[in-house]
């Protein structure tokens, strides 16, 4: 098994591509602590490396965020953990564990909310997935025009995430949906 690595805009996060499906199309799982990783054998194993502070599973990648240390020293252990997990055929998420926090689709969503969700799903999420992260729609305040988004994976804590939100996502949403006035992270 050959696992490629890619850097992300967040210098504390590295993206690992095992050359196979991880979560599947559109599905993600974010583990921000050892405790949160209890439902995933791979995430638990990755947190055994003391410097690991966050693990994120995307459709075909695993992104790992470090709290300290140098990638040149951490990368071999992380590569070994990921390789061992997949070659042993272990489950990614244990049976019976609650599902990952996924974007929700409400039947009572307004036309504006449906447009926002569509743009996030088709334009934003694929772009941030390339950088090892994910963005989830959390709400829209129709009084103020503010869209609330939750950033996960390499996007969480990334130095450039504010620029991505304001200069990228906010400008795009305001262009296509005049009712949107701003975008905020939650």
N, C-alpha and C positions, 0 to 999 in steps of 0.2 A: 504494500500500500504506500502510495506517495502522497504526502500532504503538502500542499503549497501554502505559503504565507503571504499576506499582503499587509502593508502598513495602512493605517487609517488616519484621518485628519486629527484624531485624538492620539497624541504621542504615547499615552499610557495604555492604549488598546491595540492589539494585534489580531488580525483576522486569519483564521486557519480554514483552508479549503480541502476537505478530505477526498474530493473527487467523487462524491456520492451524495445522495439526498440526506439531509440531517433532519429537519422538521417537515419538509414538504412545502409545496407552493402556498404562499401566504401565511403559513403558520410560524409562530415565533414563541420562544420562552426566554424569560429574563430572570436571572438569579443574582440578586444584589448582596447576598450573604450566604454563609455556610448553612444557616437555618433554612433559608429559602430553597436551598439545593436538596433538601431531604427527599424530594420526589424523583430526583434524577441521579442514577448511578454515575453518569459521566460528569455532571456538575459537581457532585460530591467528591469524585476523584480529583477533579481539577482544583478544588478548594484545599486539597491536601498539600498543595504547594503554598507555603505560607504567604507569599507575596501576592497571590491572586485575590482580587477584591470584587470582581464581578465576572459572570459568565453569561453569555447570550447565545442562543441557538437561533439561526435563521434557516431559510429554506435549504440551503446547501453549504452553510458555513457555521463555524463556531468562532465567536469573538471573545477574547479574554482581556480583561483589564487588570493591570497590576497596580498595587499600592506602593511598591518600592522595587528596588533592584534594577538590573539591566537586562534587556531582552536577550542579549547574547548568552547570558547565564540561565535565564528562565525558559527560553524557547525549547531546548532539548527535552526538558522534563515534561513540558506541556505537549509537545509533539508525541512523545512516548505514551503519555496517558491517553491521548485521543486515538492513536494507532492501536493500542491494546484494547480499548473499548470496542472499536469497530471490528477488529479482527476476531475478537471473542464473540461477536454477535449479541452483545448485551443490549437490553432495551434502553432507549434514550430517556423515556419517562416511564416510571413503574405503573403497571396496571392498577386501576382504582385511584390513582392520584388525580387531584383536581386539575382541570384544564388550565392552560396558560391564559393570561389576560389578552383576549383578542378584541379587535374592533367589533363594536356591536352595531347591529342594523335594526333600528326600531321601525315598526310599522307606522307609528304616529309621527315620524320625522317630518319636519316642514320641507318644502321644496328647497329652501336655502341650505338646510342641513344636509339634505341628500346630495346637493351639488358640491358642498364642501367635502363630504365623505368620498365622493367620486373622484375629485381632484387629488385628494390625499392618497387614495388607493391606487390610482393609475399613474400619477406623476411624482408624488413625494416619496411614498414608501419604497418603490423600486430604486430611486436615486440614493436614498440613505442606506438601503440594504447593501449597495455596492461599497459603502464605507463601513460596513459591519454594525449598523444600527437599525433602529426602527422608530417610527413616530405613530402614535395612536391618537385618534380624535377622542377628546373627552367631553367636549361640549361647545355650545355656541350661545352667547347671551345676545338675544335679538334686540335688547334695549340699547346696549353699548356697541354692538357689532364686533365683540371680541370673540375670537376662536381660541379655545383652550386645547392644547396638545400635550401629550406625555411623551418624553423622549427616553428611549431605552437603548441598551447595548452600548456601542461606542459613542453614541450621541449624548448619553447621560454623562455630564461632567466634562464634555469636550470644550476646549477653549473657543472653538469656532462655532459652537452651537447657537449662540446668540446671533451671530451674523447670518447663519443659515435660516434661523427663524425670521429675523427682521428683513434681511435683504433678499432672501430667496422665497420662502414660503409665504410670508405676509404679502410681499409685492405680487406674487402670482395669484393668490386668493383675491386680493383687492382688484386686480385687473379683470378677473373673470366674474367676480361676485361683488358688485358695488356695495352691498350691505355690510361687507366685512370691513371693519376699521382697523383692527389690530390682531396680532397673534401673540399669545402668552403661553409659556411653559408651566405645567403644573407638576 
